[in-house]
Amino acid sequence: MYCSKCGKALGTNSIKCPFCGTMISNSQVKESKQYREKEKELQRVKLISEQYGQELGITYNEKTNENKILGGIIILAVLLLIIVIVLLIIL
């Protein structure tokens, strides 16, 4: 959201502009509430999936650098295997 008077960015919890002091409009209040409710719901879904996923043996996995490294190693291994097979066919 942006201030209707000075145009500077507002935080989602702001009720007035910290730069010029203008109160935010009713439509901005509604937009801010919707955004906060959506964020709360997403957090709730994540917490529920973590809680019940563990009970069902399903783990909630966020992408990490370890996954990228493992993927790179697998790709290199497959390429090496293809090169070896091609060399065996040629010889």
C-alpha positions as CSV (number, residue, x, y, z in Angstrom):
1,M,0.0,0.0,0.0
2,Y,1.0,3.5,-0.7
3,C,0.1,6.8,1.0
4,S,-2.6,8.7,-1.0
5,K,-1.0,12.0,-0.2
6,C,2.8,11.6,-0.4
7,G,2.9,8.3,-2.3
8,K,5.4,6.6,0.0
9,A,5.1,2.9,0.9
10,L,3.1,2.0,4.0
11,G,3.4,-1.0,6.2
12,T,0.6,-3.5,6.4
13,N,-0.2,-2.6,10.0
14,S,-0.1,1.2,9.5
15,I,-3.2,3.3,10.2
16,K,-1.4,6.5,9.2
17,C,1.5,7.5,7.0
18,P,4.7,7.6,9.1
19,F,6.1,10.3,6.7
20,C,3.3,12.8,6.3
21,G,0.8,11.7,9.0
22,T,-2.2,11.2,6.6
23,M,-4.7,8.6,7.8
24,I,-5.2,5.7,5.5
25,S,-8.5,5.3,3.6
26,N,-11.3,2.8,4.4
27,S,-10.4,0.8,1.2
28,Q,-6.8,0.6,2.4
29,V,-7.9,-0.6,5.8
30,K,-9.9,-3.3,4.2
31,E,-7.0,-4.3,1.9
32,S,-4.6,-4.4,4.9
33,K,-7.0,-6.6,6.8
34,Q,-7.4,-9.0,3.9
35,Y,-3.6,-9.2,3.5
36,R,-3.1,-10.0,7.2
37,E,-5.9,-12.6,7.2
38,K,-4.4,-14.3,4.2
39,E,-0.9,-14.3,5.8
40,K,-2.4,-15.8,9.0
41,E,-4.2,-18.5,7.0
42,L,-1.1,-19.4,5.1
43,Q,0.8,-19.7,8.4
44,R,-2.0,-21.8,9.9
45,V,-1.9,-24.2,7.0
46,K,1.8,-24.5,7.2
47,L,1.7,-25.3,11.0
48,I,-1.1,-27.8,10.5
49,S,0.7,-29.6,7.7
50,E,3.8,-29.8,9.8
51,Q,1.9,-31.1,12.8
52,Y,-0.2,-33.7,11.0
53,G,2.4,-34.5,8.4
54,Q,4.8,-35.8,11.0
55,E,2.0,-38.0,12.5
56,L,1.3,-39.5,9.0
57,G,5.0,-39.9,8.2
58,I,5.0,-37.0,5.7
59,T,7.6,-34.4,6.2
60,Y,7.3,-30.7,5.3
61,N,10.4,-30.0,3.3
62,E,11.4,-26.5,2.2
63,K,13.9,-26.2,-0.6
64,T,17.5,-26.0,0.7
65,N,20.9,-25.8,-0.8
66,E,21.4,-29.5,0.1
67,N,18.7,-30.4,-2.3
68,K,20.3,-28.3,-5.0
69,I,23.7,-29.9,-4.4
70,L,22.2,-33.4,-4.4
71,G,20.4,-32.7,-7.7
72,G,23.6,-31.4,-9.3
73,I,25.5,-34.6,-8.2
74,I,22.8,-36.8,-9.7
75,I,22.8,-34.9,-13.0
76,L,26.6,-35.2,-13.2
77,A,26.5,-39.0,-12.4
78,V,23.9,-39.5,-15.2
79,L,26.0,-37.6,-17.7
80,L,29.1,-39.6,-16.7
81,L,27.2,-42.8,-17.2
82,I,26.0,-41.7,-20.6
83,I,29.6,-40.8,-21.6
84,V,30.9,-44.2,-20.4
85,I,28.2,-46.0,-22.4
86,V,28.9,-44.0,-25.5
87,L,32.6,-44.7,-25.2
88,L,32.0,-48.4,-24.8
89,I,29.8,-48.5,-27.9
90,I,32.5,-46.7,-30.0
91,L,35.3,-48.9,-28.8
